Amino acid sequence: MEVQQRNDTKIYALSNGPNLPEWIGERARRNLAKRDSSIRRRIELLQDFAMPASSNKLVQSKDGRFIIAAGTYSPRIRCFELDQLSMKFERYVDSDIVDMIMLGEDYGKMALLQSDRSILFHAPYGQHHTIKIPTFGRMMAYEPTTCELLVACSGKAGRNSVSKTLGGGEVYRINLEEGRFAAPLNYSASNKSKGSVQVVGGNCISVSPMNALTALGGDDGIVRFWDNRVPQGGAQDDMNLNPFCTLDVKSSTAGYGFYDDSSLLSLQSPNEVTALAFDHTGMQIAAGTKGGNVALYDIRSSKPLHVKEHQYGMPIHTLRFHSASGTILSGDPKLVKVWRSKPSAVMASYGTDSYSNVAGNEDGKSSSAMGSIVANIEGTANFTNFIVGGDTKDPSGNTSGLVLCAGEQAKMQAFYCPVLGSAPRWCSFLDSITEELEEKDRSEEASNMDITGQTGGSIYEDYKFLTRAEIDTLGIQNLVGTPLLRGYMHGFFIDIGLYNRIRAVANPFEYEEYRKKKIRDKMEEKRSSRIAPKKQKKAVNSTLADRLESKAGEGKKASKAATNLLTDDRFGGLFNNPDYQIDEDDINFKLRNPSGVQIAKMAQDDDMDSDKDDSDSDGDTGTGIASGFKRVDSEGEDDWGNGSDDESDNGMVYNSDDSEEDGFRGARVRGDAHDENKAAERELRKKKKPKKDKSKKTKSKKNIMYEAEDYETGVAAAVKIGLGGGSDKSASKKRREVAEMSLADRTMIDKEKRSVISETRRVRVKGKGASSEISFIPKDVLKKRAAEEAKKKVVRGSDDQRKRTRRGIKDLGFKTPFKNTK
């Protein structure tokens, strides 16, 4: 339940909670109520008080027990029983319902006006009868004194001689007692144009509850009145069928309103009368126009008492007098405006002095003056109709504060306005709920009251605090020292309204940028739902984050520290703030992290997708050549195998396989048909060879030859300069280890090798058609060798003990150091 507050008036929106689907079960509803506070705190006045798509009309029965709602889609009516707070029945119809009226005390007699020119009469058992009218109807009214159903229609001139000549229209009368059509009410057009007959349609119709007057609002902005007490004959030219009085609303509302001319069609006028309503005494009438104006009249005068403007400038669809509060409820598609029809009406109802309230109104009037606004009821969708809900004690709802609205959404909206009156008896719990909320608000306000009697937190709510830097950014330095900027501590206070206007001028594209950002965020959110999510790298220091993530999964002590660094919010700026970016090219970083620099270099070398030319690392530059070598320059590109594999300089083909088969390595063997055969092979190879992609040009790697400069020969030399295979490197390593050993150790190793050679046995194995020789060491020899090795370890000690150490002067045991005797 949401609360709308304007000044000291509170409006409780009872239907603004979340919608639950119809197919959800009761158990699921209870579970949702436990988890979601908004569902738990929502108020559902009537069960299933909604339509599948939208609703367009609400009517309450005269006994106050039932509410009938018309909606779509498909077209239907639903009856709700207020005592049971649920739906009683639902009936489908053939066409959209334009208007609906209750003919009896309950739902037993109803008349439905449809958009296909038909009127349906319903009984308790369902549809009873259907009749057709000549033109499309717009609204209906029931006259109880004559038992007639009056239908305001459009698009047909009157049948009498005056209407046929001057134009006009008619109102259809259906006598429900006799069950037939009566002579229609005729009226003529207000603008008498020669040469053409003007057709004036009736938009709305209303019957006074006290004076038996019928009022019709037309397209031309005129309200016409008929007296139902005068006997009316059956002749078309009967004078009693013509209106006896007219009211010019068009001239009264000229110059008022906020309507937009571009939103109206060429044949439409903003002064068309779209809604009419009498008060309970029948002495006042209110007329609403298409341009959003409401004119209040005393029926004894043609001058309006007040003209109320709706700022949206949209057509008025419903008008309602509320006698208990002395207000008028006027509704357009955006809101229902509650305003005073009498001076200080609400103040008198609460027993206060009418002159004690001097608070201002949005119209610049006192809040107790005629036309001053009491409340504005705004919904979540456009309104199409509203009623004030009553009960069996007050069926008309003149003392009720419950407003039910039909609109362009599935759920029909309900609002409770305590300023209008109390809740009806069938939902009396609303009074206790709202009183508890108000007491809670008063207790919180009292707890926040400071010494001066002001509520804490509300003193500066209309001001914005600005620092000196923000003032310079907005360019309002000239306001410093004026009453518009009030100095406080290290900044200034400025009125929030003035601040918003200045900011709009200083940055006129701020809203557009905000809107574009929101659109981008929504598009990214939709795109992320369509594409498989990828692991996003950190915006800053992504390499460090990757290293930490790899360490975090190792399960060691370092992984705990890496995990804490990644998850701790205190270090969040390390990966998203550019100010903390690590400069890996800085010399200080390279000195402190040599291993990290080497890893980055290796990763760069292993990058297979890199566009870096491979020839850069071939050593063809002066810095890449190993010491002790020099480059051998070739006379041609093909000397070191850089040319074609198939052809030589003179076009001849050399095949290594052919030369080996003939026993000449490196020779060129040519037969009688050598040239022809090789030419055919080249053509066949070209056909089979796939075409290269010309769009992607790659630079071929050239073979470069180096030679040593006076370097010792042998495998050791190759190992020293980084050449040679893995076996060469291992052999070089073993030689270095032997060179570091002492002479005694090397002698023992030689003896062991000789003993192994002497103890090895050789056996010749013969098989079918072949024989081989194998060598092995007997098991007793292996055991004896292991025992001797254990004894040697005990005698020699560990490897650290066998290393030779350099002795110093002190280790020699001299008493005094040597002295220079010279």
Secondary structure, DSSP 4 states (H G I P E B T S, - for coil): -EEEEETTEEEEETT-S----TTS-HHHHHHHHHH-HHHHT---SSTT-B-SSEEEEEEE-TTSSEEEEEEETTTEEEEEETTTTEEEEEEE-SS-EEEEEE-SSSTTSEEEEETTSEEEEEETTEEEEEEE-SS-EEEEEEETTTTEEEEEE-S---SSHHHHHHEEEEEEEEETTTTEEEEEEEEE-SS--TTSPEE--EEEEEE-TTT-EEEEEETTSEEEEEETTS---SSTT-GGGS-SEEEEHHHHTTT-----GGGS-TT--TT-EEEEEE-TTSSEEEEEETTSEEEEEETT-SS-SEEEE-TT-----EEEEETTTTEEEEE-SSEEEEEESSTTHHHHHTT--TTT---B-TTSSBTTSTT-EEEEEE-SS-EEEEEE---SS-TT-TTB-EEEEEESSSBPEEEE-TTT-BPPGGGTHHHHHHHHHHHHHHHHHHHTB-TTSPBTT-SSTTEEEEEHHHHHHHT-GGGTTSTTSEEETTEEEEEHHHHHHHHHHH-TTHHHHHHHHHHHHHHHHHHHHHSPP--PPPSS-HHHHHHHHHHHTS-SHHHHHHHHHHH-GGGTHHHH-GGG---TTSHHHHHH-HHHHHHHHHHHHT-TT--S-GGGGTT-SSTTSPTTEEEE--SSTTTTT-S-SS--TTS----HHHHHHHT-TT-----TTHHHHHHHHHHHHHHHSPPP-TTS--PPPPP-EEEESSPPPSHHHHHHTT-S-HHHHHHHHHHHHHHHS-HHHHHHHHHHHHHHHHH-EEEEEE-SS-EEEEEE--HHHHHHHHHHHHHHHHHH--HHHHS-----TGGGT-SS------
